Amino acid sequence: MSRLETSNESLGGRGPVRSCIVCRGRFPKQALTRHVWQDGLTPDQAFILPGRGYYCCSGAACAANFPKRVRAARKGKGEDKRDEA
């Protein structure tokens, strides 16, 4: 089973599962880093900050491309326009 085809049961079967915004791999929520947009990307180590969370796995390539992918995701949702208003 590939990383993209994993189910919650194959990932331990317990707890929430999230996708890395870069590689689209599915991982247990606690295995990823979460960031929210608050005047820029803000790490949310406790997973409690309000707002849209952007998750990234620990892969070096993913960490390098993470800011670019978040900007693209925000632009696609029209969120950049709201920040400027």
Biopython code that builds the backbone (N, CA, C, O; Angstrom):
import numpy as np
from Bio.PDB.StructureBuilder import StructureBuilder

atoms = [
    (1, "MET", "N", (0.852, -1.172, 0.000)),
    (1, "MET", "CA", (0.000, 0.000, 0.000)),
    (1, "MET", "C", (0.900, 1.238, 0.000)),
    (1, "MET", "O", (1.802, 1.345, 0.831)),
    (2, "SER", "N", (0.666, 2.165, -0.916)),
    (2, "SER", "CA", (1.496, 3.361, -0.988)),
    (2, "SER", "C", (1.110, 4.346, 0.103)),
    (2, "SER", "O", (0.083, 4.193, 0.765)),
    (3, "ARG", "N", (1.932, 5.338, 0.276)),
    (3, "ARG", "CA", (1.680, 6.333, 1.309)),
    (3, "ARG", "C", (0.375, 7.072, 1.044)),
    (3, "ARG", "O", (-0.313, 7.455, 1.990)),
    (4, "LEU", "N", (0.021, 7.280, -0.211)),
    (4, "LEU", "CA", (-1.210, 7.980, -0.544)),
    (4, "LEU", "C", (-2.447, 7.115, -0.351)),
    (4, "LEU", "O", (-3.556, 7.643, -0.267)),
    (5, "GLU", "N", (-2.284, 5.808, -0.278)),
    (5, "GLU", "CA", (-3.406, 4.906, -0.132)),
    (5, "GLU", "C", (-3.584, 4.431, 1.305)),
    (5, "GLU", "O", (-4.406, 3.550, 1.557)),
    (6, "THR", "N", (-2.853, 4.978, 2.229)),
    (6, "THR", "CA", (-2.920, 4.505, 3.600)),
    (6, "THR", "C", (-4.248, 4.875, 4.232)),
    (6, "THR", "O", (-4.832, 5.915, 3.928)),
    (7, "SER", "N", (-4.704, 4.025, 5.098)),
    (7, "SER", "CA", (-5.939, 4.277, 5.827)),
    (7, "SER", "C", (-5.594, 4.603, 7.272)),
    (7, "SER", "O", (-4.452, 4.428, 7.698)),
    (8, "ASN", "N", (-6.558, 5.064, 8.008)),
    (8, "ASN", "CA", (-6.350, 5.358, 9.418)),
    (8, "ASN", "C", (-5.958, 4.088, 10.160)),
    (8, "ASN", "O", (-5.166, 4.150, 11.101)),
    (9, "GLU", "N", (-6.488, 2.947, 9.764)),
    (9, "GLU", "CA", (-6.159, 1.684, 10.426)),
    (9, "GLU", "C", (-4.701, 1.309, 10.223)),
    (9, "GLU", "O", (-4.058, 0.814, 11.149)),
    (10, "SER", "N", (-4.166, 1.537, 9.024)),
    (10, "SER", "CA", (-2.768, 1.182, 8.779)),
    (10, "SER", "C", (-1.805, 2.181, 9.418)),
    (10, "SER", "O", (-0.614, 1.896, 9.544)),
    (11, "LEU", "N", (-2.308, 3.344, 9.820)),
    (11, "LEU", "CA", (-1.474, 4.341, 10.484)),
    (11, "LEU", "C", (-1.576, 4.251, 12.005)),
    (11, "LEU", "O", (-1.204, 5.191, 12.707)),
    (12, "GLY", "N", (-2.060, 3.165, 12.501)),
    (12, "GLY", "CA", (-2.173, 2.997, 13.937)),
    (12, "GLY", "C", (-3.624, 2.890, 14.364)),
    (12, "GLY", "O", (-3.911, 2.440, 15.473)),
    (13, "GLY", "N", (-4.550, 3.301, 13.494)),
    (13, "GLY", "CA", (-5.961, 3.135, 13.758)),
    (13, "GLY", "C", (-6.558, 4.070, 14.790)),
    (13, "GLY", "O", (-7.758, 4.002, 15.056)),
    (14, "ARG", "N", (-5.758, 4.933, 15.372)),
    (14, "ARG", "CA", (-6.281, 5.802, 16.422)),
    (14, "ARG", "C", (-5.870, 7.232, 16.158)),
    (14, "ARG", "O", (-4.732, 7.501, 15.773)),
    (15, "GLY", "N", (-6.782, 8.133, 16.364)),
    (15, "GLY", "CA", (-6.485, 9.544, 16.239)),
    (15, "GLY", "C", (-6.628, 10.071, 14.830)),
    (15, "GLY", "O", (-6.774, 9.310, 13.874)),
    (16, "PRO", "N", (-6.583, 11.378, 14.719)),
    (16, "PRO", "CA", (-6.768, 12.021, 13.416)),
    (16, "PRO", "C", (-5.571, 11.842, 12.485)),
    (16, "PRO", "O", (-4.432, 11.698, 12.929)),
    (17, "VAL", "N", (-5.854, 11.854, 11.207)),
    (17, "VAL", "CA", (-4.840, 11.736, 10.171)),
    (17, "VAL", "C", (-4.889, 13.000, 9.331)),
    (17, "VAL", "O", (-5.974, 13.465, 8.982)),
    (18, "ARG", "N", (-3.731, 13.567, 8.998)),
    (18, "ARG", "CA", (-3.656, 14.772, 8.181)),
    (18, "ARG", "C", (-2.708, 14.522, 7.016)),
    (18, "ARG", "O", (-1.907, 13.587, 7.046)),
    (19, "SER", "N", (-2.803, 15.363, 5.992)),
    (19, "SER", "CA", (-1.951, 15.247, 4.807)),
    (19, "SER", "C", (-0.929, 16.369, 4.786)),
    (19, "SER", "O", (-1.235, 17.512, 5.125)),
    (20, "CYS", "N", (0.287, 16.031, 4.385)),
    (20, "CYS", "CA", (1.330, 17.029, 4.160)),
    (20, "CYS", "C", (0.930, 17.836, 2.929)),
    (20, "CYS", "O", (0.585, 17.255, 1.900)),
    (21, "ILE", "N", (0.971, 19.157, 3.016)),
    (21, "ILE", "CA", (0.553, 20.017, 1.910)),
    (21, "ILE", "C", (1.504, 19.925, 0.718)),
    (21, "ILE", "O", (1.130, 20.302, -0.393)),
    (22, "VAL", "N", (2.715, 19.436, 0.926)),
    (22, "VAL", "CA", (3.699, 19.352, -0.157)),
    (22, "VAL", "C", (3.637, 17.999, -0.854)),
    (22, "VAL", "O", (3.375, 17.938, -2.056)),
    (23, "CYS", "N", (3.874, 16.915, -0.122)),
    (23, "CYS", "CA", (3.953, 15.582, -0.742)),
    (23, "CYS", "C", (2.618, 14.853, -0.762)),
    (23, "CYS", "O", (2.492, 13.817, -1.414)),
    (24, "ARG", "N", (1.622, 15.376, -0.060)),
    (24, "ARG", "CA", (0.284, 14.776, 0.028)),
    (24, "ARG", "C", (0.275, 13.431, 0.749)),
    (24, "ARG", "O", (-0.703, 12.688, 0.668)),
    (25, "GLY", "N", (1.351, 13.122, 1.447)),
    (25, "GLY", "CA", (1.394, 11.896, 2.240)),
    (25, "GLY", "C", (0.485, 12.025, 3.451)),
    (25, "GLY", "O", (0.329, 13.115, 4.001)),
    (26, "ARG", "N", (-0.116, 10.914, 3.869)),
    (26, "ARG", "CA", (-1.010, 10.908, 5.031)),
    (26, "ARG", "C", (-0.249, 10.398, 6.247)),
    (26, "ARG", "O", (0.418, 9.365, 6.191)),
    (27, "PHE", "N", (-0.359, 11.133, 7.340)),
    (27, "PHE", "CA", (0.371, 10.819, 8.558)),
    (27, "PHE", "C", (-0.515, 11.065, 9.762)),
    (27, "PHE", "O", (-1.478, 11.825, 9.662)),
    (28, "PRO", "N", (-0.218, 10.440, 10.911)),
    (28, "PRO", "CA", (-0.914, 10.820, 12.142)),
    (28, "PRO", "C", (-0.664, 12.316, 12.416)),
    (28, "PRO", "O", (0.441, 12.814, 12.200)),
    (29, "LYS", "N", (-1.674, 13.006, 12.880)),
    (29, "LYS", "CA", (-1.589, 14.454, 13.096)),
    (29, "LYS", "C", (-0.365, 14.853, 13.920)),
    (29, "LYS", "O", (0.303, 15.834, 13.592)),
    (30, "GLN", "N", (-0.068, 14.123, 14.961)),
    (30, "GLN", "CA", (1.037, 14.469, 15.849)),
    (30, "GLN", "C", (2.409, 14.307, 15.203)),
    (30, "GLN", "O", (3.397, 14.817, 15.733)),
    (31, "ALA", "N", (2.494, 13.607, 14.066)),
    (31, "ALA", "CA", (3.773, 13.411, 13.380)),
    (31, "ALA", "C", (4.111, 14.565, 12.443)),
    (31, "ALA", "O", (5.210, 14.619, 11.891)),
    (32, "LEU", "N", (3.170, 15.487, 12.263)),
    (32, "LEU", "CA", (3.365, 16.615, 11.350)),
    (32, "LEU", "C", (3.562, 17.911, 12.125)),
    (32, "LEU", "O", (3.199, 18.005, 13.298)),
    (33, "THR", "N", (4.137, 18.904, 11.464)),
    (33, "THR", "CA", (4.193, 20.236, 12.052)),
    (33, "THR", "C", (3.040, 21.039, 11.476)),
    (33, "THR", "O", (2.751, 20.948, 10.283)),
    (34, "ARG", "N", (2.380, 21.825, 12.318)),
    (34, "ARG", "CA", (1.243, 22.637, 11.904)),
    (34, "ARG", "C", (1.635, 24.103, 11.957)),
    (34, "ARG", "O", (2.297, 24.548, 12.895)),
    (35, "HIS", "N", (1.220, 24.848, 10.943)),
    (35, "HIS", "CA", (1.433, 26.284, 10.892)),
    (35, "HIS", "C", (0.100, 26.944, 10.568)),
    (35, "HIS", "O", (-0.731, 26.360, 9.874)),
    (36, "VAL", "N", (-0.105, 28.149, 11.063)),
    (36, "VAL", "CA", (-1.266, 28.959, 10.704)),
    (36, "VAL", "C", (-0.762, 30.298, 10.198)),
    (36, "VAL", "O", (0.384, 30.673, 10.446)),
    (37, "TRP", "N", (-1.614, 31.010, 9.493)),
    (37, "TRP", "CA", (-1.237, 32.312, 8.936)),
    (37, "TRP", "C", (-1.674, 33.404, 9.902)),
    (37, "TRP", "O", (-2.870, 33.638, 10.071)),
    (38, "GLN", "N", (-0.724, 34.068, 10.530)),
    (38, "GLN", "CA", (-0.961, 35.221, 11.404)),
    (38, "GLN", "C", (0.134, 36.230, 11.103)),
    (38, "GLN", "O", (1.178, 36.227, 11.756)),
    (39, "ASP", "N", (-0.095, 37.097, 10.117)),
    (39, "ASP", "CA", (0.933, 38.028, 9.632)),
    (39, "ASP", "C", (2.171, 37.263, 9.180)),
    (39, "ASP", "O", (3.294, 37.715, 9.405)),
    (40, "GLY", "N", (1.984, 36.145, 8.567)),
    (40, "GLY", "CA", (3.061, 35.257, 8.129)),
    (40, "GLY", "C", (2.828, 33.880, 8.714)),
    (40, "GLY", "O", (1.923, 33.692, 9.527)),
    (41, "LEU", "N", (3.625, 32.931, 8.313)),
    (41, "LEU", "CA", (3.483, 31.572, 8.835)),
    (41, "LEU", "C", (3.943, 31.516, 10.289)),
    (41, "LEU", "O", (5.061, 31.914, 10.617)),
    (42, "THR", "N", (3.069, 31.020, 11.144)),
    (42, "THR", "CA", (3.352, 30.898, 12.565)),
    (42, "THR", "C", (3.283, 29.430, 12.964)),
    (42, "THR", "O", (2.244, 28.799, 12.768)),
    (43, "PRO", "N", (4.345, 28.870, 13.512)),
    (43, "PRO", "CA", (4.284, 27.472, 13.958)),
    (43, "PRO", "C", (3.272, 27.305, 15.088)),
    (43, "PRO", "O", (3.170, 28.162, 15.966)),
    (44, "ASP", "N", (2.541, 26.226, 15.067)),
    (44, "ASP", "CA", (1.554, 25.917, 16.098)),
    (44, "ASP", "C", (1.907, 24.569, 16.707)),
    (44, "ASP", "O", (1.315, 23.549, 16.355)),
    (45, "GLN", "N", (2.858, 24.566, 17.608)),
    (45, "GLN", "CA", (3.358, 23.319, 18.178)),
    (45, "GLN", "C", (2.332, 22.635, 19.075)),
    (45, "GLN", "O", (2.376, 21.416, 19.241)),
    (46, "ALA", "N", (1.409, 23.402, 19.656)),
    (46, "ALA", "CA", (0.406, 22.821, 20.548)),
    (46, "ALA", "C", (-0.887, 22.458, 19.807)),
    (46, "ALA", "O", (-1.810, 21.914, 20.413)),
    (47, "PHE", "N", (-0.961, 22.750, 18.509)),
    (47, "PHE", "CA", (-2.146, 22.454, 17.698)),
    (47, "PHE", "C", (-3.403, 23.135, 18.240)),
    (47, "PHE", "O", (-4.483, 22.544, 18.226)),
    (48, "ILE", "N", (-3.265, 24.386, 18.724)),
    (48, "ILE", "CA", (-4.419, 25.061, 19.323)),
    (48, "ILE", "C", (-4.728, 26.431, 18.726)),
    (48, "ILE", "O", (-5.776, 27.001, 19.031)),
    (49, "LEU", "N", (-3.858, 26.970, 17.892)),
    (49, "LEU", "CA", (-4.108, 28.300, 17.339)),
    (49, "LEU", "C", (-5.309, 28.276, 16.405)),
    (49, "LEU", "O", (-5.520, 27.295, 15.692)),
    (50, "PRO", "N", (-6.101, 29.348, 16.403)),
    (50, "PRO", "CA", (-7.256, 29.388, 15.507)),
    (50, "PRO", "C", (-6.834, 29.624, 14.067)),
    (50, "PRO", "O", (-5.764, 30.173, 13.806)),
    (51, "GLY", "N", (-7.664, 29.214, 13.155)),
    (51, "GLY", "CA", (-7.408, 29.447, 11.746)),
    (51, "GLY", "C", (-7.067, 28.186, 10.995)),
    (51, "GLY", "O", (-6.951, 27.103, 11.568)),
    (52, "ARG", "N", (-6.912, 28.354, 9.702)),
    (52, "ARG", "CA", (-6.618, 27.250, 8.797)),
    (52, "ARG", "C", (-5.224, 26.723, 9.079)),
    (52, "ARG", "O", (-4.256, 27.483, 9.050)),
    (53, "GLY", "N", (-5.110, 25.444, 9.350)),
    (53, "GLY", "CA", (-3.817, 24.837, 9.610)),
    (53, "GLY", "C", (-3.208, 24.269, 8.346)),
    (53, "GLY", "O", (-3.900, 23.657, 7.533)),
    (54, "TYR", "N", (-1.915, 24.473, 8.184)),
    (54, "TYR", "CA", (-1.152, 23.916, 7.073)),
    (54, "TYR", "C", (-0.142, 22.945, 7.669)),
    (54, "TYR", "O", (0.665, 23.321, 8.520)),
    (55, "TYR", "N", (-0.189, 21.697, 7.220)),
    (55, "TYR", "CA", (0.633, 20.648, 7.804)),
    (55, "TYR", "C", (1.784, 20.271, 6.880)),
    (55, "TYR", "O", (1.641, 20.264, 5.658)),
    (56, "CYS", "N", (2.936, 19.957, 7.490)),
    (56, "CYS", "CA", (4.116, 19.564, 6.729)),
    (56, "CYS", "C", (4.791, 18.393, 7.435)),
    (56, "CYS", "O", (4.925, 18.386, 8.659)),
    (57, "CYS", "N", (5.216, 17.401, 6.645)),
    (57, "CYS", "CA", (5.941, 16.265, 7.222)),
    (57, "CYS", "C", (7.397, 16.667, 7.483)),
    (57, "CYS", "O", (7.781, 17.813, 7.250)),
    (58, "SER", "N", (8.181, 15.740, 7.954)),
    (58, "SER", "CA", (9.561, 16.048, 8.327)),
    (58, "SER", "C", (10.560, 15.880, 7.185)),
    (58, "SER", "O", (11.763, 16.012, 7.410)),
    (59, "GLY", "N", (10.107, 15.598, 5.985)),
    (59, "GLY", "CA", (11.009, 15.433, 4.842)),
    (59, "GLY", "C", (11.714, 16.730, 4.487)),
    (59, "GLY", "O", (11.113, 17.803, 4.543)),
    (60, "ALA", "N", (12.983, 16.637, 4.123)),
    (60, "ALA", "CA", (13.773, 17.827, 3.798)),
    (60, "ALA", "C", (13.201, 18.565, 2.581)),
    (60, "ALA", "O", (13.135, 19.794, 2.572)),
    (61, "ALA", "N", (12.797, 17.824, 1.572)),
    (61, "ALA", "CA", (12.233, 18.452, 0.370)),
    (61, "ALA", "C", (10.912, 19.144, 0.699)),
    (61, "ALA", "O", (10.625, 20.221, 0.175)),
    (62, "CYS", "N", (10.125, 18.538, 1.550)),
    (62, "CYS", "CA", (8.850, 19.138, 1.935)),
    (62, "CYS", "C", (9.069, 20.427, 2.731)),
    (62, "CYS", "O", (8.395, 21.430, 2.497)),
    (63, "ALA", "N", (10.009, 20.393, 3.665)),
    (63, "ALA", "CA", (10.302, 21.586, 4.465)),
    (63, "ALA", "C", (10.784, 22.733, 3.578)),
    (63, "ALA", "O", (10.451, 23.891, 3.828)),
    (64, "ALA", "N", (11.567, 22.415, 2.544)),
    (64, "ALA", "CA", (12.086, 23.449, 1.648)),
    (64, "ALA", "C", (10.986, 24.057, 0.787)),
    (64, "ALA", "O", (11.024, 25.253, 0.497)),
    (65, "ASN", "N", (10.015, 23.263, 0.378)),
    (65, "ASN", "CA", (8.954, 23.746, -0.503)),
    (65, "ASN", "C", (7.693, 24.186, 0.235)),
    (65, "ASN", "O", (6.758, 24.680, -0.394)),
    (66, "PHE", "N", (7.649, 24.018, 1.546)),
    (66, "PHE", "CA", (6.460, 24.312, 2.335)),
    (66, "PHE", "C", (5.964, 25.755, 2.183)),
    (66, "PHE", "O", (4.782, 25.944, 1.894)),
    (67, "PRO", "N", (6.804, 26.784, 2.362)),
    (67, "PRO", "CA", (6.290, 28.161, 2.248)),
    (67, "PRO", "C", (5.676, 28.460, 0.871)),
    (67, "PRO", "O", (4.663, 29.153, 0.776)),
    (68, "LYS", "N", (6.286, 27.943, -0.172)),
    (68, "LYS", "CA", (5.776, 28.155, -1.523)),
    (68, "LYS", "C", (4.408, 27.507, -1.698)),
    (68, "LYS", "O", (3.511, 28.100, -2.297)),
    (69, "ARG", "N", (4.245, 26.301, -1.182)),
    (69, "ARG", "CA", (2.969, 25.597, -1.296)),
    (69, "ARG", "C", (1.866, 26.285, -0.491)),
    (69, "ARG", "O", (0.716, 26.332, -0.928)),
    (70, "VAL", "N", (2.212, 26.819, 0.682)),
    (70, "VAL", "CA", (1.217, 27.525, 1.491)),
    (70, "VAL", "C", (0.752, 28.783, 0.767)),
    (70, "VAL", "O", (-0.444, 29.070, 0.726)),
    (71, "ARG", "N", (1.695, 29.537, 0.194)),
    (71, "ARG", "CA", (1.304, 30.742, -0.559)),
    (71, "ARG", "C", (0.382, 30.380, -1.710)),
    (71, "ARG", "O", (-0.597, 31.084, -1.956)),
    (72, "ALA", "N", (0.670, 29.306, -2.414)),
    (72, "ALA", "CA", (-0.170, 28.872, -3.533)),
    (72, "ALA", "C", (-1.550, 28.449, -3.035)),
    (72, "ALA", "O", (-2.554, 28.758, -3.677)),
    (73, "ALA", "N", (-1.617, 27.756, -1.915)),
    (73, "ALA", "CA", (-2.894, 27.329, -1.361)),
    (73, "ALA", "C", (-3.722, 28.529, -0.913)),
    (73, "ALA", "O", (-4.932, 28.568, -1.133)),
    (74, "ARG", "N", (-3.074, 29.504, -0.286)),
    (74, "ARG", "CA", (-3.792, 30.695, 0.168)),
    (74, "ARG", "C", (-4.293, 31.518, -1.014)),
    (74, "ARG", "O", (-5.406, 32.043, -0.973)),
    (75, "LYS", "N", (-3.496, 31.635, -2.050)),
    (75, "LYS", "CA", (-3.903, 32.394, -3.223)),
    (75, "LYS", "C", (-5.095, 31.724, -3.912)),
    (75, "LYS", "O", (-6.005, 32.407, -4.383)),
    (76, "GLY", "N", (-5.089, 30.404, -3.970)),
    (76, "GLY", "CA", (-6.184, 29.665, -4.587)),
    (76, "GLY", "C", (-7.496, 29.813, -3.846)),
    (76, "GLY", "O", (-8.562, 29.691, -4.452)),
    (77, "LYS", "N", (-7.444, 30.069, -2.565)),
    (77, "LYS", "CA", (-8.642, 30.247, -1.753)),
    (77, "LYS", "C", (-9.058, 31.714, -1.668)),
    (77, "LYS", "O", (-10.091, 32.023, -1.074)),
    (78, "GLY", "N", (-8.277, 32.619, -2.248)),
    (78, "GLY", "CA", (-8.599, 34.037, -2.182)),
    (78, "GLY", "C", (-8.269, 34.670, -0.852)),
    (78, "GLY", "O", (-8.734, 35.772, -0.564)),
    (79, "GLU", "N", (-7.474, 33.998, -0.032)),
    (79, "GLU", "CA", (-7.173, 34.518, 1.299)),
    (79, "GLU", "C", (-6.239, 35.714, 1.260)),
    (79, "GLU", "O", (-6.279, 36.541, 2.172)),
    (80, "ASP", "N", (-5.396, 35.840, 0.238)),
    (80, "ASP", "CA", (-4.507, 36.995, 0.159)),
    (80, "ASP", "C", (-5.297, 38.294, 0.053)),
    (80, "ASP", "O", (-4.880, 39.316, 0.599)),
    (81, "LYS", "N", (-6.423, 38.266, -0.637)),
    (81, "LYS", "CA", (-7.245, 39.450, -0.782)),
    (81, "LYS", "C", (-7.807, 39.890, 0.562)),
    (81, "LYS", "O", (-7.892, 41.087, 0.834)),
    (82, "ARG", "N", (-8.194, 38.931, 1.409)),
    (82, "ARG", "CA", (-8.726, 39.271, 2.717)),
    (82, "ARG", "C", (-7.664, 39.893, 3.615)),
    (82, "ARG", "O", (-7.978, 40.764, 4.426)),
    (83, "ASP", "N", (-6.406, 39.459, 3.483)),
    (83, "ASP", "CA", (-5.334, 39.987, 4.313)),
    (83, "ASP", "C", (-5.048, 41.450, 4.007)),
    (83, "ASP", "O", (-4.651, 42.204, 4.895)),
    (84, "GLU", "N", (-5.246, 41.854, 2.758)),
    (84, "GLU", "CA", (-4.928, 43.214, 2.344)),
    (84, "GLU", "C", (-6.032, 44.201, 2.683)),
    (84, "GLU", "O", (-5.767, 45.398, 2.794)),
    (85, "ALA", "N", (-7.245, 43.739, 2.849)),
    (85, "ALA", "CA", (-8.395, 44.625, 3.075)),
    (85, "ALA", "C", (-8.407, 45.198, 4.461)),
    (85, "ALA", "O", (-9.310, 45.961, 4.806)),
]
sb = StructureBuilder()
sb.init_structure("model")
sb.init_model(0)
sb.init_chain("A")
sb.init_seg("    ")
for serial, (resi, resn, name, xyz) in enumerate(atoms, 1):
    if name == "N":
        sb.init_residue(resn, " ", resi, " ")
    sb.init_atom(name, np.array(xyz, "f"), 0.0, 1.0, " ", f" {name:<3s}", serial, name[0])
structure = sb.get_structure()
